[in-house]
Amino acid sequence: QKALALAGGSGAGKSTLAAAFAAAGYPVLTDDILPLEFNEGTHLSFPGYARMRLYPNSFKNMSTLPNDLPPLAPNWDKCYLDLASDTYIFHDKPVPLKVVYLLDWSDRENSGPAIVPVKPAPAVPLLAANTYRTELLDSDMRKREFIFLSRLAAKIPVRKLQPLDDISEVTQLTDTILNDFFTLSV
């Protein structure tokens, strides 16, 4: 069993895609932050907490998810999907990482979801741009991060995922990801 990671800027659709995978019966490790560790030649991905945070517009039109999710907190517009419920599968053990998909909305002209491989050298700054709380890193921590990301990009395929700008097509997008994921020989 191996994991895929979804990366992208705030509001790119990472949680919406992960919720679509959860609704389709796939286990989910985490939402928002994916802890990684390089251990004995393998990049391990670790579970986070068992709740996904979603904006109402990201699940209201998805038939595979409930129409009314509870609010995450009073007076906050995000809701949560409880992965620990009997409806979903929360994967609570570390698992090797197989591939990273970077959500890329720059190509709005595409006729369908597309996946484009990214070579290791250009993948490193793309990965660095999508790590968590980088403003907290000093120069030594940033250097270690780039070394880690270089090692990651050299070993793990990084792919740009160009989605359609239509939430109702999320199932087509998950199918595209799964087809790519299962054909990778990593």
C-alpha positions as CSV (number, residue, x, y, z in Angstrom):
1,Q,0.0,0.0,0.0
2,K,1.3,3.4,-1.0
3,A,0.1,7.0,-0.7
4,L,-0.4,9.9,-3.0
5,A,0.0,13.5,-1.9
6,L,-2.0,16.5,-3.2
7,A,-0.2,19.8,-3.1
8,G,-1.2,23.3,-4.1
9,G,-2.0,26.7,-2.9
10,S,-4.8,27.6,-0.5
11,G,-8.1,27.0,-2.2
12,A,-6.7,24.9,-5.0
13,G,-9.0,22.0,-4.2
14,K,-6.8,19.6,-2.2
15,S,-9.3,19.0,0.5
16,T,-12.2,18.7,-2.0
17,L,-10.2,16.0,-4.0
18,A,-9.3,14.2,-0.8
19,A,-13.0,14.3,0.3
20,A,-14.0,12.8,-3.1
21,F,-11.5,10.0,-2.5
22,A,-12.8,9.4,1.0
23,A,-16.4,9.3,-0.4
24,A,-15.3,6.8,-3.0
25,G,-14.0,4.5,-0.2
26,Y,-10.3,5.2,-0.4
27,P,-8.4,5.7,2.9
28,V,-7.2,9.2,3.7
29,L,-4.1,9.9,5.8
30,T,-4.5,13.6,6.5
31,D,-5.9,17.0,5.4
32,D,-3.8,20.1,5.0
33,I,-0.5,18.9,6.4
34,L,1.3,15.7,5.3
35,P,4.2,14.9,7.6
36,L,7.0,13.2,5.6
37,E,10.1,11.4,6.8
38,F,13.0,9.9,4.8
39,N,13.6,6.5,6.5
40,E,15.9,3.7,5.1
41,G,15.5,4.8,1.5
42,T,11.7,5.4,1.7
43,H,9.7,8.5,2.0
44,L,7.1,7.7,4.6
45,S,3.9,9.8,4.9
46,F,2.3,10.0,8.3
47,P,-1.3,10.4,9.3
48,G,-2.7,13.6,10.6
49,Y,-6.0,14.2,12.4
50,A,-9.2,12.4,11.3
51,R,-11.1,15.5,10.2
52,M,-11.2,17.2,6.8
53,R,-11.9,20.9,6.6
54,L,-14.1,21.9,3.7
55,Y,-15.7,25.0,2.4
56,P,-19.5,24.5,1.9
57,N,-19.3,25.2,-1.8
58,S,-16.8,22.4,-2.2
59,F,-19.2,19.7,-1.1
60,K,-22.7,21.0,-1.6
61,N,-22.8,19.9,-5.3
62,M,-21.1,16.6,-4.8
63,S,-23.6,13.8,-4.7
64,T,-21.1,11.5,-3.0
65,L,-20.8,13.7,0.1
66,P,-23.5,14.8,2.6
67,N,-25.2,18.1,1.8
68,D,-24.9,19.4,5.4
69,L,-21.6,18.9,7.2
70,P,-21.2,20.3,10.7
71,P,-19.4,23.6,11.1
72,L,-15.8,23.4,12.2
73,A,-16.3,26.1,14.7
74,P,-19.0,28.7,15.5
75,N,-18.9,31.7,13.1
76,W,-16.5,30.0,10.7
77,D,-17.4,29.2,7.2
78,K,-15.5,25.9,7.0
79,C,-17.2,22.6,7.8
80,Y,-15.7,19.2,8.6
81,L,-15.9,15.7,7.4
82,D,-15.3,13.2,10.1
83,L,-13.0,10.5,8.7
84,A,-13.2,8.5,11.9
85,S,-16.9,7.8,11.3
86,D,-18.1,4.4,10.0
87,T,-18.7,6.0,6.6
88,Y,-15.1,6.8,5.7
89,I,-11.6,5.1,6.1
90,F,-9.0,7.0,8.1
91,H,-5.6,5.5,7.5
92,D,-3.9,5.8,10.9
93,K,-0.5,4.2,10.1
94,P,2.5,5.6,8.1
95,V,2.7,4.5,4.5
96,P,5.3,5.0,1.8
97,L,4.7,7.9,-0.5
98,K,4.4,7.0,-4.2
99,V,3.7,10.3,-6.0
100,V,3.0,14.0,-5.5
101,Y,0.4,15.7,-7.6
102,L,0.7,19.5,-7.7
103,L,-2.7,21.2,-8.5
104,D,-1.9,23.6,-11.3
105,W,-4.7,26.0,-12.4
106,S,-2.5,27.9,-14.8
107,D,-3.8,26.1,-18.0
108,R,-7.5,27.0,-18.1
109,E,-7.7,26.0,-21.8
110,N,-7.4,22.3,-21.3
111,S,-10.3,20.1,-22.5
112,G,-10.1,17.7,-19.7
113,P,-8.0,16.9,-16.6
114,A,-4.4,16.5,-17.5
115,I,-1.3,15.1,-15.7
116,V,2.1,16.4,-16.7
117,P,5.3,14.9,-15.3
118,V,7.8,17.3,-13.7
119,K,11.5,16.6,-13.8
120,P,13.3,16.6,-10.4
121,A,15.2,19.9,-10.7
122,P,12.1,22.1,-11.5
123,A,10.0,20.1,-9.0
124,V,12.0,21.2,-6.0
125,P,11.0,24.9,-6.1
126,L,7.4,23.8,-6.9
127,L,7.4,21.6,-3.8
128,A,9.0,24.3,-1.7
129,A,6.3,26.7,-2.7
130,N,3.7,24.3,-1.3
131,T,5.3,23.4,2.1
132,Y,3.7,24.6,5.3
133,R,4.6,27.7,7.2
134,T,7.8,28.4,5.3
135,E,8.0,31.9,6.8
136,L,9.0,30.3,10.1
137,L,12.1,28.8,8.6
138,D,15.5,30.3,9.3
139,S,18.2,29.9,6.6
140,D,19.6,26.7,8.1
141,M,16.1,25.1,8.2
142,R,15.4,26.3,4.7
143,K,18.6,24.7,3.5
144,R,17.7,21.4,5.2
145,E,14.2,21.7,3.6
146,F,15.7,22.1,0.1
147,I,18.0,19.1,0.7
148,F,15.0,17.0,1.8
149,L,12.8,18.2,-1.2
150,S,15.7,17.5,-3.6
151,R,15.9,13.9,-2.3
152,L,12.2,13.6,-2.5
153,A,12.0,14.9,-6.1
154,A,14.8,12.6,-7.1
155,K,13.1,9.5,-5.8
156,I,9.3,10.2,-5.9
157,P,7.5,11.3,-9.1
158,V,6.1,14.8,-9.1
159,R,3.3,15.6,-11.5
160,K,1.3,18.7,-12.3
161,L,-2.4,18.0,-12.2
162,Q,-4.3,20.4,-14.4
163,P,-8.0,20.1,-13.4
164,L,-11.1,21.4,-15.0
165,D,-12.7,24.5,-13.5
166,D,-15.9,22.7,-12.5
167,I,-16.5,21.2,-9.1
168,S,-19.0,18.8,-10.7
169,E,-16.2,17.1,-12.6
170,V,-14.3,16.1,-9.4
171,T,-15.1,12.4,-10.0
172,Q,-13.5,12.7,-13.5
173,L,-10.5,14.2,-11.8
174,T,-10.2,11.5,-9.2
175,D,-10.5,8.9,-11.9
176,T,-7.7,10.6,-13.9
177,I,-5.5,10.6,-10.8
178,L,-6.2,6.9,-10.0
179,N,-5.5,5.8,-13.5
180,D,-2.1,7.6,-13.4
181,F,-1.4,6.4,-9.8
182,F,-1.9,2.7,-10.7
183,T,0.1,2.9,-13.9
184,L,3.2,4.4,-12.2
185,S,5.9,1.8,-11.7
186,V,7.5,3.2,-8.6
